[in-house]
Amino acid sequence: MSDLRAVIAGIGSYLPERIMLNAEMATIVDTSDEWIVERSGIRQRHIAAEGEYTSDLAIHASQNALDHAGMSIDEIDMIIVATTTPDETMPSTAVKVQAALGMVRGAAFDIQAACSGFVYGLSICDSFIKSGQANTILLVGAETLTRVVDWKDRATCVLFGDGAGAVVVQGRTDADDRGIVATELRSDGRQHDILYANGGPSTTGTAGAIQMKGKEVFRQAVTNLSGVIVDVLKKTDYEQADIDLLIPHQANKRIIDSVAKKMGMRGDQVLVTIADHGNTSAASVPLAMDQAVRDGRIKEGDILLLEAMGAGLTWGACVLKW
């Protein structure tokens, strides 16, 4: 059991067809392409079509991940969907994905850790696999965040987009040192008021809309993410210089740049894809990682460091060898 490693065997992603450029956003709220790019690094975002749900995005990304892994759904023991924007209050989005993919065994459930959901999910996969409760897990980060933004609030509506990313995580004893090396998870519920949605089934009976205190989120993100990177590396035999690629949650380019600068990381060590799809919450890390795998930027044997922070506040990091 000590030789068992949770390895990413396949990866896939999906973005809705509709693209909203900053120029179009400027016709909705008082903003401009220059203003959005300067403050966030975002140039466009994808918008789910009418009748296209979080589960639909998750299903597409999942099938792409299975295809990349060369696996069928019959080989999957468990499905975990990280999302802040489920199709319904109940049941979970994961069981809808399970049904659509034709999986008739195992278990499926959602987790809610906001933008940190995918990193939390990797830690859960690692634990399930090493405890023997599952061997092959489909982990999905999927969001339709444009359904929970206030389209009159230019401070938030310009930031978010829709999308999904998925990985197949498999327990292997022949992986050498590949796979998940270490994870570190954190949360601080005292910071609720700086980033939240002002609704819910038990409070307003509505989904609500995203509320954010941008300056405070920025400060917390730089401090917390820098700290958790240091802490997760302490669990490994790696130093900061050993990291081939930092894959951050794509929330804001200024946050990404500030964390990288504080950690002394070079520009070529940091993956930035936010210009293409904005902040897709739990989907952003796997979306970025899939893009880097497919364009050859991530190669077998690379040491990757994933990090994210979201509402809660929640944050976390994961070191893995590709």
C-alpha positions as CSV (number, residue, x, y, z in Angstrom):
1,M,0.0,0.0,0.0
2,S,2.9,2.4,0.7
3,D,3.9,2.2,-3.0
4,L,0.5,3.2,-4.2
5,R,0.4,6.6,-5.9
6,A,-2.6,8.6,-7.2
7,V,-1.6,9.4,-10.8
8,I,-3.4,11.6,-13.2
9,A,-4.1,9.2,-16.1
10,G,-6.1,11.6,-18.3
11,I,-7.3,15.1,-18.5
12,G,-9.9,17.0,-20.5
13,S,-11.8,20.3,-20.6
14,Y,-14.7,22.0,-22.2
15,L,-15.7,25.6,-22.8
16,P,-19.1,26.8,-24.1
17,E,-19.2,28.0,-27.7
18,R,-20.3,31.5,-27.0
19,I,-17.5,34.0,-26.3
20,M,-18.1,37.4,-24.8
21,L,-15.2,39.8,-25.5
22,N,-14.5,42.8,-23.3
23,A,-16.0,45.1,-26.0
24,E,-19.3,43.4,-25.6
25,M,-19.1,43.6,-21.8
26,A,-18.6,47.4,-22.3
27,T,-22.1,47.6,-23.8
28,I,-23.6,46.0,-20.7
29,V,-21.9,48.0,-17.9
30,D,-19.7,51.1,-17.6
31,T,-16.3,49.6,-18.4
32,S,-13.8,49.2,-21.2
33,D,-11.4,46.6,-22.6
34,E,-8.5,48.6,-21.2
35,W,-10.0,48.8,-17.7
36,I,-10.7,45.1,-17.6
37,V,-7.4,44.0,-18.9
38,E,-5.5,46.4,-16.6
39,R,-7.2,45.2,-13.5
40,S,-7.7,41.5,-14.2
41,G,-5.8,40.3,-17.3
42,I,-9.1,39.1,-18.8
43,R,-9.8,39.6,-22.5
44,Q,-12.8,37.3,-22.9
45,R,-15.0,34.7,-21.2
46,H,-17.2,31.9,-22.3
47,I,-21.0,31.9,-21.6
48,A,-23.1,28.8,-21.3
49,A,-26.0,28.8,-23.8
50,E,-29.6,28.9,-22.7
51,G,-30.5,25.4,-21.5
52,E,-26.8,24.4,-21.1
53,Y,-26.1,23.5,-17.5
54,T,-23.1,22.9,-15.3
55,S,-23.7,19.1,-15.7
56,D,-23.5,19.5,-19.5
57,L,-20.1,21.2,-19.3
58,A,-19.0,18.5,-16.8
59,I,-20.1,15.7,-19.1
60,H,-18.1,17.1,-22.1
61,A,-15.0,17.6,-20.0
62,S,-15.3,14.2,-18.4
63,Q,-15.6,12.4,-21.8
64,N,-12.6,14.2,-23.0
65,A,-10.6,13.2,-20.0
66,L,-11.7,9.5,-20.4
67,D,-10.7,9.6,-24.0
68,H,-7.3,11.1,-23.1
69,A,-6.8,8.3,-20.5
70,G,-7.9,5.7,-23.0
71,M,-10.5,4.5,-20.5
72,S,-14.2,3.7,-20.6
73,I,-16.7,4.8,-17.9
74,D,-16.9,1.1,-16.7
75,E,-13.4,1.6,-15.3
76,I,-14.4,4.5,-13.0
77,D,-15.2,3.7,-9.4
78,M,-16.3,7.2,-8.3
79,I,-17.2,10.6,-9.7
80,I,-16.5,13.8,-7.7
81,V,-17.7,17.2,-9.1
82,A,-16.4,20.4,-7.5
83,T,-18.9,23.2,-8.2
84,T,-20.4,26.3,-6.7
85,T,-23.1,26.3,-9.4
86,P,-24.9,23.0,-9.3
87,D,-27.8,22.3,-11.6
88,E,-30.2,21.8,-8.7
89,T,-30.2,22.1,-4.9
90,M,-30.5,18.3,-5.0
91,P,-29.5,15.8,-6.2
92,S,-25.8,16.4,-6.8
93,T,-24.5,17.4,-10.2
94,A,-22.2,14.4,-10.0
95,V,-25.1,11.9,-10.2
96,K,-26.4,13.6,-13.3
97,V,-22.9,13.2,-14.8
98,Q,-22.9,9.6,-13.6
99,A,-26.2,8.8,-15.4
100,A,-25.2,10.6,-18.6
101,L,-21.9,8.8,-18.9
102,G,-23.6,5.4,-18.2
103,M,-21.9,4.6,-15.0
104,V,-24.0,2.1,-13.0
105,R,-21.7,1.3,-10.1
106,G,-19.6,3.1,-7.4
107,A,-20.5,6.5,-6.0
108,A,-20.9,10.1,-7.2
109,F,-21.1,13.3,-5.1
110,D,-20.4,17.0,-5.2
111,I,-18.0,19.1,-3.1
112,Q,-18.3,22.8,-2.5
113,A,-15.1,24.7,-1.7
114,A,-15.7,27.5,-4.2
115,C,-12.6,28.3,-6.4
116,S,-10.5,25.9,-4.3
117,G,-12.8,23.0,-5.2
118,F,-10.5,21.2,-7.6
119,V,-7.5,21.3,-5.3
120,Y,-9.7,20.0,-2.5
121,G,-10.9,17.3,-4.8
122,L,-7.4,16.1,-5.6
123,S,-6.7,15.7,-1.9
124,I,-10.0,13.7,-1.5
125,C,-9.0,11.5,-4.5
126,D,-5.6,10.9,-3.0
127,S,-7.1,9.9,0.3
128,F,-9.8,7.6,-1.2
129,I,-7.2,5.8,-3.4
130,K,-4.6,5.4,-0.6
131,S,-7.3,4.1,1.8
132,G,-8.5,1.5,-0.7
133,Q,-12.0,2.9,-1.0
134,A,-11.6,3.6,-4.8
135,N,-9.0,3.0,-7.4
136,T,-10.0,5.1,-10.3
137,I,-11.8,8.4,-9.8
138,L,-13.2,11.0,-12.2
139,L,-12.7,14.4,-10.7
140,V,-14.4,17.4,-12.4
141,G,-14.4,21.1,-11.7
142,A,-17.4,22.7,-13.5
143,E,-19.1,26.0,-13.2
144,T,-21.8,28.3,-14.8
145,L,-20.8,31.4,-12.8
146,T,-22.4,33.8,-15.3
147,R,-25.7,32.6,-13.8
148,V,-24.8,34.0,-10.4
149,V,-23.3,37.4,-11.2
150,D,-25.0,40.8,-10.9
151,W,-24.8,42.1,-14.5
152,K,-25.0,45.7,-13.2
153,D,-22.0,45.3,-11.0
154,R,-18.9,46.0,-13.1
155,A,-16.5,45.0,-10.3
156,T,-17.7,41.4,-10.5
157,C,-19.5,40.6,-13.7
158,V,-16.5,41.3,-15.9
159,L,-14.4,38.6,-14.0
160,F,-16.3,35.4,-14.3
161,G,-16.9,32.8,-17.0
162,D,-18.3,29.3,-17.6
163,G,-16.3,26.1,-18.2
164,A,-15.3,22.7,-17.0
165,G,-12.1,20.6,-16.6
166,A,-11.7,17.0,-15.6
167,V,-9.1,14.5,-14.7
168,V,-9.0,10.7,-14.2
169,V,-7.0,9.9,-11.1
170,Q,-5.9,6.3,-10.8
171,G,-4.1,4.4,-8.1
172,R,-0.9,2.8,-9.4
173,T,1.9,0.8,-7.8
174,D,4.1,1.0,-10.9
175,A,4.1,4.8,-11.1
176,D,7.7,5.2,-9.7
177,D,7.4,8.7,-8.1
178,R,4.7,10.0,-10.4
179,G,1.4,11.2,-9.1
180,I,0.2,13.3,-6.2
181,V,3.1,14.0,-3.9
182,A,1.4,16.2,-1.2
183,T,-1.6,18.4,-0.6
184,E,-2.3,21.1,1.9
185,L,-5.8,22.5,2.6
186,R,-6.9,25.6,4.6
187,S,-10.1,27.6,5.4
188,D,-11.1,30.6,7.5
189,G,-14.8,31.1,7.9
190,R,-14.2,34.5,9.5
191,Q,-13.5,35.9,6.1
192,H,-17.0,35.1,4.8
193,D,-18.0,38.6,4.1
194,I,-15.3,39.5,1.6
195,L,-16.5,37.0,-1.0
196,Y,-19.9,35.3,-1.0
197,A,-23.2,35.0,-2.9
198,N,-26.1,36.8,-1.2
199,G,-28.6,33.9,-1.5
200,G,-29.2,30.3,-0.8
201,P,-32.0,27.7,-0.3
202,S,-32.1,28.2,3.5
203,T,-31.8,32.0,3.5
204,T,-33.4,33.7,0.5
205,G,-34.7,30.8,-1.5
206,T,-32.7,32.1,-4.4
207,A,-29.2,31.5,-5.8
208,G,-28.1,35.1,-5.1
209,A,-25.3,36.9,-6.8
210,I,-21.6,37.2,-6.1
211,Q,-20.5,39.9,-3.7
212,M,-16.8,40.8,-3.4
213,K,-14.5,43.2,-1.6
214,G,-11.8,43.2,-4.2
215,K,-9.0,44.8,-2.3
216,E,-9.4,42.5,0.7
217,V,-9.6,39.4,-1.5
218,F,-6.4,40.5,-3.2
219,R,-4.6,40.9,0.1
220,Q,-5.8,37.6,1.5
221,A,-5.0,35.8,-1.7
222,V,-1.4,36.9,-1.9
223,T,-0.7,36.1,1.8
224,N,-2.6,32.8,2.0
225,L,-1.4,31.4,-1.3
226,S,2.2,32.2,-0.7
227,G,1.9,30.6,2.8
228,V,0.3,27.4,1.6
229,I,2.9,27.0,-1.2
230,V,5.6,27.1,1.5
231,D,3.7,24.6,3.7
232,V,3.0,22.0,1.0
233,L,6.6,22.0,-0.2
234,K,7.7,21.2,3.3
235,K,5.8,17.9,3.0
236,T,7.9,17.0,0.0
237,D,11.6,16.5,-1.0
238,Y,11.3,19.4,-3.5
239,E,12.5,23.0,-3.3
240,Q,10.9,25.9,-5.0
241,A,13.5,25.8,-7.7
242,D,12.4,22.2,-8.5
243,I,9.0,23.3,-9.6
244,D,8.7,23.2,-13.4
245,L,5.3,24.9,-13.5
246,L,3.1,26.7,-11.1
247,I,-0.6,26.3,-12.1
248,P,-2.6,28.9,-10.1
249,H,-6.3,29.4,-9.9
250,Q,-7.0,31.9,-12.7
251,A,-8.8,34.6,-10.7
252,N,-6.8,37.7,-11.5
253,K,-3.5,38.2,-13.2
254,R,-2.4,40.7,-10.6
255,I,-2.9,38.1,-7.9
256,I,-1.0,35.5,-10.0
257,D,1.9,37.9,-10.6
258,S,2.1,39.1,-7.0
259,V,2.2,35.5,-5.6
260,A,4.8,34.5,-8.2
261,K,6.9,37.6,-7.3
262,K,6.6,36.9,-3.6
263,M,7.8,33.3,-4.1
264,G,10.6,34.4,-6.4
265,M,9.3,32.4,-9.4
266,R,10.2,33.3,-13.0
267,G,7.6,34.1,-15.6
268,D,8.2,30.9,-17.5
269,Q,7.5,28.9,-14.3
270,V,3.9,30.3,-14.1
271,L,1.0,29.2,-16.2
272,V,-1.4,32.0,-17.0
273,T,-4.6,31.4,-19.1
274,I,-7.0,33.9,-17.6
275,A,-7.1,36.1,-20.7
276,D,-8.9,33.3,-22.6
277,H,-11.7,32.3,-20.1
278,G,-11.7,34.6,-17.0
279,N,-12.3,33.2,-13.6
280,T,-14.1,29.8,-13.9
281,S,-13.8,29.0,-10.2
282,A,-13.4,25.2,-9.6
283,A,-12.8,24.7,-13.3
284,S,-9.9,27.1,-13.8
285,V,-7.0,24.9,-12.6
286,P,-7.9,21.8,-14.7
287,L,-8.8,24.1,-17.7
288,A,-5.3,25.7,-17.5
289,M,-3.6,22.3,-16.9
290,D,-5.4,20.7,-19.9
291,Q,-4.3,23.6,-22.2
292,A,-0.7,23.2,-21.0
293,V,-0.8,19.4,-21.5
294,R,-2.1,19.7,-25.1
295,D,0.3,22.5,-26.2
296,G,3.3,20.5,-24.8
297,R,4.1,22.9,-22.0
298,I,3.5,20.0,-19.4
299,K,5.7,17.0,-20.1
300,E,6.0,13.6,-18.4
301,G,8.2,14.0,-15.3
302,D,7.4,17.7,-14.7
303,I,6.9,18.8,-11.1
304,L,3.7,20.8,-10.9
305,L,2.4,23.0,-8.1
306,L,-1.3,23.8,-8.1
307,E,-2.9,26.4,-5.9
308,A,-6.2,28.1,-5.5
309,M,-8.2,30.3,-3.1
310,G,-12.0,31.0,-3.1
311,A,-15.0,32.0,-1.0
312,G,-15.1,30.7,2.5
313,L,-12.3,31.6,2.6
314,T,-10.9,28.3,1.4
315,W,-7.4,27.8,-0.1
316,G,-5.0,25.0,-0.8
317,A,-2.1,23.6,-2.8
318,C,-1.0,20.4,-4.4
319,V,2.4,19.1,-5.6
320,L,2.3,16.4,-8.2
321,K,4.7,14.8,-10.6
322,W,3.2,14.5,-14.1
